[in-house]
Amino acid sequence: MVWAQSSDAELDELFGPQAMDVSDSLAPAEPSASAAAGEKPAATPVPVIALPEQVPESSVARVSRGRVIEEIVVTAQKSAQSIQDVPVSVSAMSGEDLAQSGTFDAGGIENFVPNVEIDIDPQAPVIGIRGFATETDNVGFESAVGLSVDELALARPEFIPDGMFDISRVEVLRGPQGTLFGKNTIAGVITFATTEPGELFEASANATFADPDEQRYEAALNVPLTEDLHSRLAGVYWSTTGDMLNTKLNRTEGDFTQGAGRLKLAAYPGERWTLRLSTQLSTTDADYAPWQLYDAPNTVLSFNRDYDPEVEDDPLNAQGSLNRAGYVTRDSDLSRALVEYDIGDWMGLSGATTTAIIGHAGFDLATLIDIDVSPADIIITDFGVDYAQDSLEWRLSASADGLFGWGEHVEFVAGVYGFQADMSSNLDTLAGEDLVAFAASPAGIQTLGGPEIDLSLLLDLLPGLIPGIPLNDALYRRFSQRTESAAIFGQMTWDISQRWSLLAGLRMGREKKTASFDVSQQGGIIAAILGAEEYQAQRQRRENDVSPKLGVLFSVNDDINTYVTWTRGFKGGGFNATAENQTDESGDDLLEFEPEEASSWEAGIKSTLFDGAVRLNTTIYRTDINNLQVVDFVNSSFQVSNAAKARLQGLEAEFMWLPRWQWLSVTAALGLGEATYLSYPNAEPTQQQSDDGQDTQDLTGRTLANAPELSFSLSPTVSLPLPWGNDLGLRWTVDAALRGDQYSATDLDPHSFQEAHWLIGSRIVVGPADGDWAVVLNGSNLTNKRALDLVMDHSVYDNTFVAQQIPLRSFGLSVQVNF
């Protein structure tokens, strides 16, 4: 934001004589339109707390209008535009704001952006927008939210935890975005822009120390190699301790270590040419997973207390017991080349620019999970993924005076896109040494459907009678897939008059997927428990995607813009990578699922009021989804099917206010929405329903999982001068976020219901106006709220659940230095 300067008289009235106003510019300013469009940037300013200059008496009349909110430039439509001119429900935030709030991963975005849910699981991140989230534990299932880093589209959500450093800007686009961003953006798109090299020598460093036991070191070096060749090197090392104590192994679960680096080059070989190169490497190691037993029957607790007397089933006490040291290791790489040529005036067009983006991205993931979530060694899951993608996008953007002589002005972007990806995975279920003891226990007999008899005496003797027996028994699932796709796309905004504009866009794409399945067993005990059969299969599927977009825009005046749009969204079908059988008991195919299609209406008002001191953007929407893809946890794997129709509808609002009190600013965001099944008569039953003899349940009219009806955030900021220097200031922000009632399990089991709750954070920043240094004190979940982030059926024990808490209270101290 930019704060208008204040006269000495006004400052005296606020703070007393000689007081000075403190500007709300802790975060780097948003890039100018030219910088966002790819022109040669000036040196990147890194202001910390800016203080105004003295205002001449002649400026008092201008100052009386108050402060003005700074324009935010986004690239939501593949070109640089003011956020107030974009006919999309979009939110933007700076990476600096996220970091100063104590948020170092993308999960913190949900605390500032309405109708967004992000779970940064180190194995399978889950992202949801407007109540539409995608469980990605089954690697054959693709996310409904698209990702983009420096304009490179990434087809897998696993990349989202790896690049949150040296971030310039994050944009969240809600609703189907297939016209410009392609398939699998049916819920929206999140784009990350990392800091580009500048023409001056600059360096920055940030060290953070937090409780419990967290360290994070981030640094960036900007070096101009020549007048037309600039470089930037950035890196991060991050280590944190988890919240949950594992009483069996006497260690914390959820420990996390990440190291990453990024090198960027920007070259300007001629007046019209821009070349941007970047490459990023990341490695992550995490303890996995911080799961706890939840509502386990006495038979389960008694059996496990023979292996750890401290076993209990309170899901909110940050204490669990697992005998295996589970882990996730992930190595990722991302490289991009962007070539831009400024054509200028050409064939009746003006401002013509052609852009080509060539990219490669890949990751290797290895996971070991103590899937029985207990101190007994019953079953282990060994999971791994090897993924690589290559893509090419070429587009032309330009404007003209009218369309074939009609109207006043037209702007358009058109291009082609090609993509290829290869993925292979393994999901192996391995028998542990205590599987035989479990099978002979009351808990095991109950799970396997045996008679309910009292074997408590035998249970007390089992560890002695049946010692750990190494079993060479396992079920192996191998899956590989190749994806090839191509598309053409275009979008046009036609100003038919000074106030009215028409919007039209279209994307046409084709995709081919080829998959290979190989399920085998060793021994046969695990396969019998899971009901799995050995098989090998080859499958191929082809899909065509046509995603149009139409809209009408009306500019009430220079400060108020309105729009109505209709968009079709498409999410590709695919293969069930964890299928244990080719067909179910009814003979229905289990290996494939069909694509989703969505039809979405959106109407919005974007307004700047009170001479630029207030910004209020509101959106209403309705999205109908046909052939909804759903994921259910069955036995020890996540199964995928098409089973429902759903409707997402609601309202979003974002508010920014710079009052005349120079020391205060306020931002707020509101999301009101319903995400309901229009038809889902054959949903998977809950555990209790299954025990009662139900094979299915009817969820028609019920809510989708991870879809709160209400989300709200409020962030007031107080900025004050400090007496220890003429240019020293302080900024204090309180971040209050409300998360509404929601279920985390697809079957809407009551155990997964989490009541609405507030999360309170705060940050205090002290630093000089020139931005040479800053000290940031932040805290998250200050009330130490204990809530459940995840609940799912236990994969081994009957009538038992697994839960994971949200992060507990944390305090951090950061020191930032800029040279």
Salt bridges, closest charged atoms under 4 A:
GLU10 OE2 - ARG660 NH2 3.79
ASP24 OD1 - ARG731 NH1 2.32
ASP97 OD1 - ARG731 NH2 3.69
GLU110 OE2 - ARG739 NH2 2.37
GLU142 OE1 - LYS183 NZ 3.41
GLU142 OE1 - LYS513 NZ 3.05
ASP150 OD2 - LYS264 NZ 3.11
GLU151 OE1 - ARG395 NH2 2.39
GLU158 OE2 - ARG156 NH2 3.21
ASP162 OD1 - ARG330 NH2 2.75
ASP166 OD2 - ARG232 NE 2.78
GLU171 OE2 - ARG169 NE 2.68
GLU196 OE2 - LYS264 NZ 3.10
GLU196 OE1 - ARG276 NH1 3.23
GLU218 OE1 - ARG216 NH1 2.68
ASP228 OD1 - LYS40 NZ 3.45
GLU253 OE2 - ARG251 NE 2.90
ASP287 OD1 - ARG251 NH1 3.48
ASP295 OD2 - HIS751 NE2 2.53
ASP333 OD2 - HIS360 NE2 3.24
ASP377 OD2 - ARG324 NH2 3.61
ASP390 OD1 - HIS360 ND1 2.87
GLU393 OE2 - LYS78 NZ 3.32
GLU393 OE2 - ARG395 NH1 2.96
GLU411 OE2 - HIS409 NE2 3.40
ASP422 OD1 - ARG482 NE 2.74
ASP428 OD1 - ARG478 NH1 2.51
GLU484 OE2 - ARG482 NH1 3.99
GLU484 OE1 - LYS512 NZ 3.61
GLU511 OE2 - LYS183 NZ 3.05
GLU511 OE1 - LYS513 NZ 3.99
GLU543 OE2 - ARG541 NH2 2.79
ASP545 OD1 - ARG568 NH1 3.60
GLU580 OE2 - ARG477 NH2 2.81
ASP589 OD1 - ARG539 NH2 2.89
GLU592 OE2 - ARG539 NH1 2.89
GLU592 OE1 - ARG541 NH1 2.74
GLU594 OE1 - ARG541 NH2 3.14
GLU597 OE2 - ARG568 NH2 3.06
GLU602 OE1 - ARG130 NH2 3.07
ASP611 OD1 - ARG65 NH2 3.63
ASP624 OD1 - ARG647 NE 2.61
GLU652 OE2 - ARG130 NE 2.80
GLU652 OE2 - ARG174 NE 3.80
GLU654 OE2 - ARG174 NH2 3.76
ASP735 OD2 - ARG763 NE 2.90
ASP749 OD1 - HIS751 ND1 2.78
